[in-house]
Amino acid sequence: MIHSITSDLESFKSLTFGKGLNILLAEKSAEATDKQSRNGAGKTSFVELIHFIYGGNVKADSIFRSDELKPSLFEIQADIGGHTVSAARSGANPACIRLQGETEHWPIKPDLEKNTGDLILSNTNWRNDLGALLFDLSTNPDATSRFGPTFRSLFSYFARRQNSGGIVQPTLHSGRQQKWDQQVAISYLLGLDASISQEFQETRAQESAMAELRKAAKQGDLGEFYGSSADFRTRLAIAETKVRQLQQHLAAFNVVPEYSGMEQEASQITRMISTINDDNLIDRELILQLRTALESEEPPAITNVEKLYSEAGVVLPETIGRRFEEVSEFHEAIIRNRQAHLSSEISSAEARIVEREARRGELDHRRGQLMGILQSGGALDHYSRLQEEAGRAEANVESLRQQLEIAERIENTKVQLDIERARLQQALLNDLHERSEIINEAIVIFEGLSTSLYKQAGSLTVAATPNGPTFEVTIDAQRSKGITNMQIFCFDLMLAELTTKRGIGPGFLIHDSHLFDGVDERQIAKALQLGASHAERAGFQYIVTMNSDALPEGGFQDDFLVQSYVNPTRLTDEEETGGLFGLRFG
């Protein structure tokens, strides 16, 4: 319960609150024009002030960082841990909370500031103490799950903020609230086993990590070839075989120091042998021609001339006969000389062939020696290239091993996470069954509240799904204006009543005027009466901020005097002094 809110800012309008329903009104001043609005009167700023004092983050654009408000200390007097305690905070030093009151039983005890007599706590420890004192949360970091309920998240259901998107859905206190935080917080506030929701989020976090791992694997060297562990196992086997073959080749490799010189010599010998073969071919052709010419050489046919003349009846003189004999002998001499020359040429050609054959044999022997050396080894640069190839192959094998390990881990983890999800869903089903009385009480309270507002009852549904618990709120009056806001109203009132009965919670519920935007006047009147009756019966404080013209004049029960719940401090739309802080700030 909040008793009072004060400040050392002179223009600040101090507020005092009582038990049950408290209505903080913003009125339109008599001198106000139609253009003036009460949006800056301080109704929403009041909710922001509550969050500021109760340990909320102070961002750079916070009103408490403005030049006008930053130096000021804002103080609340409220019931915390069974005692009335004063807590103060300023925008100039938001990390420090100044306290007065009984704090000996607090889990994290504040330090005494001797010169002021104030008890000092860091904002972090202040929130930890509030979590322990108001919601029975542990202050031991080792005992707190990273997805466990936090004070700030739980507290936000009791003071929804319009600027944070807190008046959009019943189960969300902020537009940025994550699904797991919603599940954990509502489970905890209803009295269910919130650890199950935490484990669901742990499972989702592991699934997300596996998805990132799979994404990283796909973006690696294998890229589009990324596949299952079976695919990697096949590729790895092939790659390992290639490495073994390269390693065997390297082990048998003999580096020849003069490899290039030997290669050049072998090539030169080959060209020489080719020249020898060409020359031999030419000489063999020459020998063939010479032998043919030698065989065709014959002496001139002198006897045939004499026979021709005889048959013609011509008797040649004796001197002519001797001349024929001389010519014949001359020709025979020429033939013998030519045959001797041709025989000599043939012998020379054959000798050259024999000589070349001998040379070719020597060259061929040398070439054989060189080729044997070259075939048994290789050059150093060739060996180096072979080593580089083996290195690349080994790196590929290592990469495939890692990819296989990742693929197997992803597949194994997926199986384990599927099993874990099924186990958690069963645990959630069991928890809902074992705590059915708690759920039934929440359902009945919500149904009763919605029935009081509308002809047809609304419903609260709590279900177990493979993704954790779901909390659905419906009121069958979809044509009614502001129906979602009234769903939030019923849901919040139900939470405040249940938590107060369990002995947890801040002891109050605050609703900003935005919750009643678009709501019919009759529903507003009913809502204020419901809030007052439930707050009184359960023992919590219900604070509502409203514009004066939105406060219904009728629709209340005869014994319900709404003006008796209106806070004596009134906010107005006066531009300079009418708001909560009594000034305008940029």
C-alpha positions as CSV (number, residue, x, y, z in Angstrom):
1,M,0.0,0.0,0.0
2,I,1.2,3.5,-0.9
3,H,0.7,6.1,1.9
4,S,2.1,9.2,0.3
5,I,4.4,10.6,-2.4
6,T,6.3,13.8,-1.8
7,S,9.2,15.7,-3.3
8,D,11.7,18.5,-2.5
9,L,10.5,20.1,-5.7
10,E,8.4,23.0,-4.4
11,S,5.8,22.9,-7.2
12,F,5.2,19.2,-6.8
13,K,1.7,18.3,-5.7
14,S,2.1,15.9,-2.7
15,L,-0.2,12.9,-2.8
16,T,-1.7,10.9,0.0
17,F,-3.6,7.6,-0.4
18,G,-5.9,5.5,1.7
19,K,-7.0,1.9,1.7
20,G,-9.1,0.5,-1.1
21,L,-10.1,2.6,-4.1
22,N,-8.3,5.9,-4.7
23,I,-9.2,8.1,-7.7
24,L,-6.8,10.7,-8.8
25,L,-8.6,13.3,-11.0
26,A,-7.4,15.7,-13.6
27,E,-9.9,18.6,-13.9
28,K,-10.4,21.2,-16.6
29,S,-9.8,24.7,-15.3
30,A,-12.5,27.3,-15.7
31,E,-10.2,29.5,-17.8
32,A,-9.1,26.6,-20.1
33,T,-9.8,26.8,-23.8
34,D,-11.0,24.0,-26.0
35,K,-7.5,23.7,-27.3
36,Q,-6.1,22.9,-23.9
37,S,-5.7,19.2,-23.0
38,R,-5.3,17.3,-19.8
39,N,-2.9,14.9,-21.4
40,G,-0.1,16.8,-19.7
41,A,-1.8,17.1,-16.3
42,G,0.3,14.3,-14.9
43,K,-1.9,11.2,-14.8
44,T,0.4,9.1,-16.9
45,S,3.4,10.8,-15.2
46,F,2.1,9.5,-11.9
47,V,2.5,6.0,-13.1
48,E,5.9,6.8,-14.5
49,L,6.8,8.2,-11.1
50,I,5.8,5.0,-9.3
51,H,8.0,3.0,-11.7
52,F,10.9,5.4,-11.1
53,I,10.8,5.1,-7.4
54,Y,10.3,1.3,-7.6
55,G,13.6,0.9,-9.4
56,G,12.7,1.3,-13.1
57,N,15.4,2.1,-15.7
58,V,16.1,5.8,-16.3
59,K,16.8,6.3,-19.9
60,A,18.2,9.4,-21.5
61,D,14.7,10.5,-22.6
62,S,13.1,10.0,-19.2
63,I,11.3,13.0,-17.7
64,F,13.4,12.5,-14.6
65,R,16.5,13.3,-16.7
66,S,15.0,16.6,-17.8
67,D,16.7,19.8,-16.5
68,E,13.5,20.7,-14.6
69,L,13.2,17.4,-12.6
70,K,16.7,16.0,-12.6
71,P,17.9,17.7,-9.3
72,S,14.7,16.8,-7.4
73,L,14.3,13.9,-5.0
74,F,11.0,12.0,-5.1
75,E,10.0,10.0,-2.1
76,I,7.3,7.4,-1.5
77,Q,6.0,6.1,1.8
78,A,4.7,2.6,1.4
79,D,4.3,-0.7,3.1
80,I,7.3,-3.0,2.3
81,G,8.1,-6.2,4.1
82,G,5.5,-5.7,6.8
83,H,6.7,-2.2,7.7
84,T,6.1,1.3,6.4
85,V,9.2,2.5,4.7
86,S,10.2,5.7,2.9
87,A,12.2,5.4,-0.3
88,A,13.6,8.3,-2.3
89,R,15.3,8.6,-5.7
90,S,16.5,11.4,-8.0
91,G,17.3,11.7,-11.7
92,A,20.6,13.2,-10.8
93,N,21.7,10.0,-9.0
94,P,19.3,7.3,-10.1
95,A,21.7,4.5,-9.0
96,C,21.2,5.4,-5.4
97,I,18.0,4.8,-3.3
98,R,17.7,6.6,0.1
99,L,15.7,4.8,2.7
100,Q,14.1,5.5,6.1
101,G,12.5,2.8,8.2
102,E,12.8,-0.8,9.4
103,T,15.2,-2.7,7.2
104,E,17.0,-5.1,9.5
105,H,15.1,-8.1,8.2
106,W,15.9,-7.3,4.5
107,P,18.0,-9.8,2.7
108,I,20.3,-7.1,1.4
109,K,20.8,-4.5,4.1
110,P,21.4,-0.9,3.2
111,D,24.4,1.1,4.4
112,L,24.1,4.0,6.8
113,E,25.1,7.4,5.5
114,K,26.4,9.1,8.6
115,N,26.1,12.7,7.5
116,T,22.4,12.4,6.5
117,G,21.2,9.5,8.6
118,D,19.8,7.9,5.5
119,L,20.1,4.3,4.6
120,I,21.6,3.8,1.2
121,L,21.0,1.0,-1.3
122,S,22.1,0.7,-4.9
123,N,19.2,0.5,-7.3
124,T,20.1,-3.1,-8.2
125,N,20.0,-4.2,-4.6
126,W,16.8,-2.2,-4.1
127,R,15.1,-4.2,-6.8
128,N,16.5,-7.4,-5.4
129,D,15.2,-6.5,-2.0
130,L,11.8,-5.6,-3.4
131,G,11.7,-8.9,-5.3
132,A,12.3,-10.8,-2.1
133,L,10.1,-8.7,0.2
134,L,7.1,-8.3,-2.2
135,F,7.3,-11.5,-4.4
136,D,9.4,-14.0,-2.4
137,L,12.1,-14.0,-5.1
138,S,15.6,-15.2,-4.3
139,T,18.4,-12.7,-4.0
140,N,21.0,-15.3,-4.6
141,P,22.2,-15.1,-8.2
142,D,23.3,-18.7,-8.2
143,A,19.8,-19.8,-7.3
144,T,18.2,-17.6,-10.0
145,S,17.6,-18.9,-13.5
146,R,18.5,-16.6,-16.3
147,F,14.8,-17.0,-17.4
148,G,13.4,-16.7,-13.9
149,P,10.8,-14.2,-12.8
150,T,12.1,-10.7,-12.0
151,F,10.8,-8.0,-9.7
152,R,10.5,-5.5,-12.5
153,S,8.5,-7.8,-14.8
154,L,6.1,-8.9,-12.0
155,F,5.7,-5.4,-10.7
156,S,4.7,-4.1,-14.2
157,Y,1.4,-6.1,-14.1
158,F,0.4,-3.9,-11.1
159,A,1.2,-0.6,-12.7
160,R,0.8,-0.8,-16.5
161,R,2.4,1.9,-18.6
162,Q,0.7,3.3,-21.6
163,N,4.0,4.6,-23.1
164,S,5.4,1.0,-23.0
165,G,2.5,-0.6,-24.7
166,G,1.2,-2.1,-21.5
167,I,-2.5,-1.4,-22.3
168,V,-2.8,-3.6,-25.4
169,Q,-3.2,-7.2,-24.3
170,P,-4.1,-8.6,-20.8
171,T,-1.2,-10.9,-20.6
172,L,1.4,-8.4,-21.7
173,H,2.7,-5.5,-19.6
174,S,4.9,-4.2,-22.4
175,G,5.0,-4.2,-26.1
176,R,8.5,-5.5,-26.0
177,Q,7.9,-8.2,-23.4
178,Q,9.0,-11.6,-24.7
179,K,6.8,-14.7,-24.8
180,W,8.8,-16.6,-22.2
181,D,8.7,-13.6,-19.8
182,Q,5.0,-13.5,-20.1
183,Q,4.7,-17.3,-19.4
184,V,7.0,-17.2,-16.4
185,A,5.5,-14.1,-14.8
186,I,1.9,-15.1,-15.1
187,S,2.6,-18.6,-14.0
188,Y,4.4,-17.3,-10.9
189,L,1.7,-14.7,-10.1
190,L,-1.1,-17.3,-10.5
191,G,0.8,-19.8,-8.2
192,L,1.7,-22.3,-10.9
193,D,5.1,-23.9,-11.2
194,A,7.0,-21.2,-13.1
195,S,10.1,-23.3,-13.3
196,I,8.4,-25.3,-16.1
197,S,8.0,-22.2,-18.2
198,Q,11.7,-21.4,-17.5
199,E,12.7,-24.8,-18.7
200,F,10.6,-24.3,-21.8
201,Q,12.6,-21.1,-22.5
202,E,15.9,-23.0,-21.9
203,T,14.8,-25.5,-24.5
204,R,13.9,-22.7,-26.9
205,A,17.2,-21.1,-26.3
206,Q,19.0,-24.3,-27.1
207,E,16.9,-24.7,-30.2
208,S,17.8,-21.1,-31.2
209,A,21.5,-21.9,-30.6
210,M,21.3,-25.0,-32.7
211,A,19.6,-22.9,-35.5
212,E,22.5,-20.4,-35.3
213,L,24.9,-23.3,-35.4
214,R,23.2,-24.8,-38.5
215,K,23.2,-21.3,-40.1
216,A,26.9,-20.9,-39.4
217,A,27.6,-24.3,-40.8
218,K,25.7,-23.5,-44.0
219,Q,27.7,-20.3,-44.4
220,G,31.1,-22.2,-44.1
221,D,33.2,-23.7,-46.8
222,L,30.6,-26.3,-47.7
223,G,27.9,-23.6,-48.2
224,E,25.0,-24.9,-50.2
225,F,26.4,-28.5,-49.8
226,Y,25.5,-28.5,-46.1
227,G,23.4,-31.6,-45.3
228,S,22.8,-34.3,-42.8
229,S,25.4,-36.2,-40.9
230,A,25.0,-39.1,-43.3
231,D,26.1,-36.8,-46.2
232,F,29.1,-35.6,-44.3
233,R,30.1,-39.1,-43.3
234,T,30.2,-40.1,-47.0
235,R,32.2,-37.0,-48.0
236,L,34.6,-37.6,-45.1
237,A,35.3,-41.2,-46.2
238,I,36.1,-40.1,-49.7
239,A,38.3,-37.2,-48.5
240,E,40.2,-39.4,-46.1
241,T,41.0,-41.9,-48.9
242,K,42.4,-39.1,-51.0
243,V,44.6,-38.0,-48.1
244,R,45.9,-41.5,-47.7
245,Q,46.8,-41.7,-51.4
246,L,48.6,-38.4,-51.4
247,Q,50.5,-39.4,-48.2
248,Q,51.6,-42.7,-49.8
249,H,52.7,-40.8,-52.9
250,L,54.7,-38.4,-50.8
251,A,56.3,-41.2,-48.8
252,A,57.5,-42.9,-52.0
253,F,58.6,-39.7,-53.7
254,N,62.3,-39.3,-54.4
255,V,63.5,-35.7,-54.9
256,V,66.0,-35.5,-57.9
257,P,68.2,-32.4,-57.3
258,E,69.1,-32.0,-61.1
259,Y,65.6,-32.9,-62.2
260,S,65.4,-30.0,-64.7
261,G,68.8,-30.7,-66.2
262,M,68.1,-34.3,-66.6
263,E,64.8,-33.5,-68.2
264,Q,66.5,-31.2,-70.7
265,E,69.2,-33.8,-71.4
266,A,66.7,-36.5,-72.0
267,S,64.8,-34.2,-74.4
268,Q,68.0,-33.4,-76.3
269,I,68.9,-37.1,-76.6
270,T,65.5,-37.8,-78.0
271,R,65.9,-35.1,-80.6
272,M,69.4,-36.5,-81.5
273,I,68.0,-40.0,-81.9
274,S,65.3,-38.6,-84.1
275,T,67.9,-36.9,-86.3
276,I,69.9,-40.2,-86.5
277,N,66.8,-42.1,-87.5
278,D,66.1,-39.5,-90.2
279,D,69.7,-39.6,-91.5
280,N,69.6,-43.5,-91.6
281,L,66.4,-43.4,-93.5
282,I,68.0,-41.1,-96.1
283,D,71.1,-43.3,-96.5
284,R,69.0,-46.4,-96.8
285,E,67.1,-44.8,-99.6
286,L,70.4,-43.8,-101.2
287,I,71.7,-47.4,-101.0
288,L,68.6,-48.7,-102.6
289,Q,68.9,-46.3,-105.5
290,L,72.6,-47.0,-105.9
291,R,72.0,-50.8,-106.0
292,T,69.3,-50.3,-108.6
293,A,71.6,-48.2,-110.7
294,L,74.5,-50.7,-110.3
295,E,72.3,-53.6,-111.5
296,S,71.1,-51.6,-114.6
297,E,74.6,-50.8,-115.8
298,E,75.5,-52.7,-119.2
299,P,78.1,-52.3,-121.9
300,P,77.0,-50.8,-125.3
301,A,75.6,-53.4,-127.8
302,I,78.4,-53.0,-130.6
303,T,77.7,-56.5,-132.1
304,N,74.3,-55.5,-132.8
305,V,75.5,-52.6,-135.0
306,E,77.7,-54.9,-137.0
307,K,74.9,-57.4,-137.4
308,L,72.6,-54.6,-138.7
309,Y,75.1,-53.6,-141.3
310,S,75.7,-57.2,-142.4
311,E,72.0,-57.9,-142.8
312,A,71.7,-54.8,-144.9
313,G,74.4,-56.1,-147.3
314,V,76.9,-53.5,-146.4
315,V,80.5,-54.6,-145.9
316,L,82.3,-52.3,-143.6
317,P,86.0,-51.8,-144.0
318,E,88.4,-53.5,-141.6
319,T,89.3,-50.2,-140.0
320,I,85.7,-49.6,-139.1
321,G,85.6,-53.0,-137.3
322,R,88.6,-52.0,-135.2
323,R,87.0,-48.8,-134.2
324,F,83.9,-50.6,-133.0
325,E,86.1,-52.8,-130.8
326,E,87.8,-49.7,-129.4
327,V,84.5,-48.1,-128.6
328,S,83.3,-51.2,-126.9
329,E,86.4,-51.5,-124.7
330,F,86.0,-47.8,-123.8
331,H,82.4,-48.2,-122.7
332,E,83.2,-51.3,-120.8
333,A,85.9,-49.3,-118.9
334,I,83.4,-46.6,-118.2
335,I,80.9,-49.2,-116.8
336,R,83.6,-50.8,-114.6
337,N,84.5,-47.4,-113.2
338,R,80.9,-46.5,-112.6
339,Q,80.2,-49.8,-110.9
340,A,83.2,-49.3,-108.7
341,H,82.0,-45.8,-107.8
342,L,78.5,-47.0,-107.0
343,S,79.8,-49.8,-104.9
344,S,82.0,-47.3,-103.0
345,E,79.0,-45.1,-102.4
346,I,77.0,-48.0,-101.1
347,S,79.8,-49.0,-98.7
348,S,80.1,-45.4,-97.4
349,A,76.4,-45.2,-96.8
350,E,76.3,-48.5,-95.1
351,A,79.3,-47.5,-92.9
352,R,77.5,-44.3,-91.9
353,I,74.4,-46.3,-90.9
354,V,76.5,-48.7,-88.8
355,E,78.2,-45.7,-87.1
356,R,74.9,-44.0,-86.5
357,E,73.4,-47.2,-85.1
358,A,76.2,-47.5,-82.6
359,R,75.7,-43.8,-81.6
360,R,72.0,-44.3,-81.3
361,G,72.5,-47.3,-79.1
362,E,74.7,-45.2,-76.8
363,L,72.2,-42.3,-76.7
364,D,69.3,-44.7,-76.2
365,H,71.1,-46.3,-73.2
366,R,71.8,-42.8,-71.7
367,R,68.2,-41.8,-72.2
368,G,67.1,-45.0,-70.5
369,Q,69.2,-44.1,-67.5
370,L,67.8,-40.6,-67.3
371,M,64.2,-41.8,-67.7
372,G,64.6,-44.3,-65.0
373,I,65.9,-41.6,-62.6
374,L,63.1,-39.2,-63.6
375,Q,60.4,-41.9,-63.3
376,S,61.6,-42.9,-59.8
377,G,61.4,-39.4,-58.4
378,G,60.7,-35.8,-59.3
379,A,61.7,-32.2,-58.9
380,L,61.6,-30.4,-55.5
381,D,58.9,-27.9,-56.7
382,H,56.8,-30.9,-57.8
383,Y,57.2,-32.4,-54.4
384,S,56.3,-29.0,-52.8
385,R,53.1,-28.8,-54.9
386,L,52.3,-32.4,-53.9
387,Q,52.8,-31.4,-50.2
388,E,50.5,-28.4,-50.7
389,E,47.8,-30.5,-52.3
390,A,48.1,-33.0,-49.4
391,G,47.8,-30.1,-46.9
392,R,44.6,-28.8,-48.6
393,A,43.2,-32.3,-48.6
394,E,44.0,-32.7,-44.9
395,A,42.4,-29.3,-44.1
396,N,39.3,-30.4,-46.1
397,V,39.2,-33.6,-44.0
398,E,39.4,-31.6,-40.8
399,S,36.7,-29.3,-42.0
400,L,34.4,-32.2,-42.9
401,R,35.1,-33.8,-39.5
402,Q,34.0,-30.5,-37.8
403,Q,30.9,-30.3,-40.0
404,L,30.1,-33.9,-39.3
405,E,30.4,-33.2,-35.6
406,I,28.2,-30.2,-35.8
407,A,25.6,-32.1,-37.9
408,E,25.6,-35.0,-35.4
409,R,25.3,-32.6,-32.5
410,I,22.4,-30.7,-34.2
411,E,20.6,-34.0,-35.0
412,N,21.3,-35.4,-31.5
413,T,20.3,-32.2,-29.8
414,K,17.1,-32.0,-31.9
415,V,16.1,-35.4,-30.8
416,Q,16.9,-34.6,-27.2
417,L,15.0,-31.3,-27.4
418,D,12.0,-33.0,-28.8
419,I,12.1,-35.5,-25.9
420,E,12.6,-32.6,-23.5
421,R,9.6,-30.7,-25.0
422,A,7.4,-33.7,-24.6
423,R,8.6,-34.2,-21.0
424,L,7.9,-30.5,-20.2
425,Q,4.5,-30.6,-21.7
426,Q,3.7,-33.7,-19.6
427,A,5.1,-31.9,-16.5
428,L,3.0,-28.8,-17.3
429,L,-0.1,-31.0,-17.7
430,N,0.6,-32.6,-14.4
431,D,1.1,-29.2,-12.7
432,L,-2.1,-27.8,-14.1
433,H,-3.9,-30.9,-12.8
434,E,-2.3,-30.7,-9.4
435,R,-3.0,-27.0,-9.1
436,S,-6.4,-27.1,-10.6
437,E,-7.9,-25.4,-7.5
438,I,-5.7,-22.3,-8.1
439,I,-6.6,-22.2,-11.8
440,N,-10.3,-22.7,-11.0
441,E,-10.2,-19.8,-8.5
442,A,-8.6,-17.6,-11.1
443,I,-11.2,-18.7,-13.7
444,V,-14.1,-18.0,-11.3
445,I,-12.8,-14.6,-10.3
446,F,-12.3,-13.5,-13.9
447,E,-15.7,-14.9,-14.9
448,G,-17.4,-13.1,-12.0
449,L,-15.8,-9.8,-12.9
450,S,-16.7,-10.0,-16.6
451,T,-20.2,-11.0,-15.7
452,S,-20.5,-7.9,-13.6
453,L,-19.5,-5.8,-16.5
454,Y,-21.3,-7.5,-19.4
455,K,-24.4,-9.7,-19.8
456,Q,-22.3,-12.7,-21.0
457,A,-19.5,-14.0,-18.9
458,G,-15.9,-13.9,-20.1
459,S,-13.4,-16.7,-19.7
460,L,-9.8,-17.3,-18.7
461,T,-8.3,-20.3,-20.3
462,V,-5.0,-21.9,-19.1
463,A,-3.7,-24.6,-21.4
464,A,-0.6,-26.8,-21.8
465,T,1.0,-26.7,-25.2
466,P,4.3,-28.0,-26.7
467,N,5.6,-24.4,-26.4
468,G,4.6,-23.9,-22.8
469,P,1.5,-22.6,-21.0
470,T,-0.9,-20.3,-22.7
471,F,-3.2,-17.8,-21.0
472,E,-6.2,-16.6,-23.1
473,V,-8.7,-14.0,-21.9
474,T,-12.0,-13.5,-23.7
475,I,-15.1,-11.5,-23.0
476,D,-18.0,-12.2,-25.5
477,A,-18.9,-8.6,-26.2
478,Q,-16.8,-7.9,-29.3
479,R,-19.0,-5.1,-30.4
480,S,-18.6,-3.2,-27.2
481,K,-16.2,-0.3,-27.4
482,G,-13.1,-0.7,-25.2
483,I,-13.6,-4.4,-24.8
484,T,-9.9,-5.2,-24.8
485,N,-9.4,-2.6,-22.0
486,M,-12.0,-4.3,-19.9
487,Q,-10.3,-7.6,-20.4
488,I,-7.2,-6.1,-19.0
489,F,-9.2,-4.6,-16.1
490,C,-10.7,-8.0,-15.2
491,F,-7.3,-9.8,-15.6
492,D,-5.4,-7.3,-13.5
493,L,-8.1,-7.3,-10.7
494,M,-8.0,-11.1,-10.7
495,L,-4.2,-11.1,-10.4
496,A,-4.3,-8.5,-7.6
497,E,-6.8,-10.5,-5.6
498,L,-5.0,-13.8,-6.0
499,T,-1.6,-12.5,-5.1
500,T,-2.8,-10.5,-2.1
501,K,-4.5,-13.7,-0.8
502,R,-1.2,-15.5,-1.2
503,G,0.7,-12.8,0.6
504,I,2.7,-11.5,-2.3
505,G,2.6,-8.4,-4.5
506,P,3.1,-4.7,-4.0
507,G,-0.2,-4.3,-2.1
508,F,-1.7,-2.1,-4.8
509,L,-3.0,-2.0,-8.3
510,I,-2.7,1.2,-10.5
511,H,-4.7,1.9,-13.6
512,D,-3.9,4.8,-15.9
513,S,-6.8,6.8,-17.3
514,H,-5.9,5.3,-20.8
515,L,-7.4,2.0,-19.6
516,F,-10.9,3.6,-19.7
517,D,-10.5,5.2,-23.1
518,G,-13.4,4.2,-25.3
519,V,-15.2,2.4,-22.5
520,D,-18.9,3.1,-22.0
521,E,-19.8,5.2,-19.0
522,R,-21.9,2.4,-17.5
523,Q,-18.9,0.0,-17.7
524,I,-16.6,2.6,-16.1
525,A,-19.1,2.9,-13.2
526,K,-19.3,-0.8,-12.8
527,A,-15.5,-1.2,-13.0
528,L,-14.9,1.4,-10.3
529,Q,-17.4,-0.4,-8.0
530,L,-15.8,-3.7,-8.8
531,G,-12.4,-2.4,-8.1
532,A,-13.5,-0.9,-4.8
533,S,-15.3,-4.0,-3.6
534,H,-12.5,-6.5,-4.6
535,A,-9.8,-4.2,-3.2
536,E,-11.6,-4.0,0.1
537,R,-12.5,-7.7,0.3
538,A,-9.0,-8.9,-0.7
539,G,-7.1,-6.1,1.1
540,F,-5.2,-4.3,-1.6
541,Q,-5.2,-0.7,-2.7
542,Y,-6.7,0.3,-6.1
543,I,-5.5,3.6,-7.5
544,V,-7.1,5.0,-10.7
545,T,-6.2,8.2,-12.6
546,M,-9.0,9.8,-14.6
547,N,-10.2,12.9,-16.3
548,S,-12.9,14.5,-14.2
549,D,-15.4,14.5,-17.1
550,A,-14.8,10.7,-17.6
551,L,-15.8,10.0,-14.0
552,P,-19.4,8.8,-14.3
553,E,-22.1,10.8,-12.6
554,G,-24.5,7.9,-12.4
555,G,-24.7,4.1,-12.8
556,F,-23.5,3.4,-9.3
557,Q,-25.2,1.5,-6.6
558,D,-27.1,3.8,-4.1
559,D,-24.6,3.1,-1.3
560,F,-21.5,3.7,-3.5
561,L,-20.4,7.3,-3.1
562,V,-17.8,7.7,-5.8
563,Q,-16.7,11.2,-4.7
564,S,-15.6,9.8,-1.3
565,Y,-12.9,7.9,-3.2
566,V,-11.5,10.9,-5.1
567,N,-8.1,12.1,-3.9
568,P,-8.2,15.6,-2.3
569,T,-5.3,16.6,-4.6
570,R,-6.6,17.6,-8.0
571,L,-4.6,17.9,-11.1
572,T,-5.6,20.5,-13.7
573,D,-4.8,21.4,-17.3
574,E,-3.2,24.7,-16.4
575,E,-0.2,25.0,-18.6
576,E,2.3,26.1,-16.0
577,T,1.2,24.9,-12.6
578,G,-1.7,22.6,-13.0
579,G,0.1,19.3,-13.5
580,L,1.5,16.8,-11.0
581,F,5.0,18.5,-11.0
582,G,3.6,22.0,-11.1
583,L,5.7,23.0,-14.1
584,R,6.1,22.3,-17.8
585,F,9.3,20.6,-18.9
586,G,10.8,19.8,-22.3
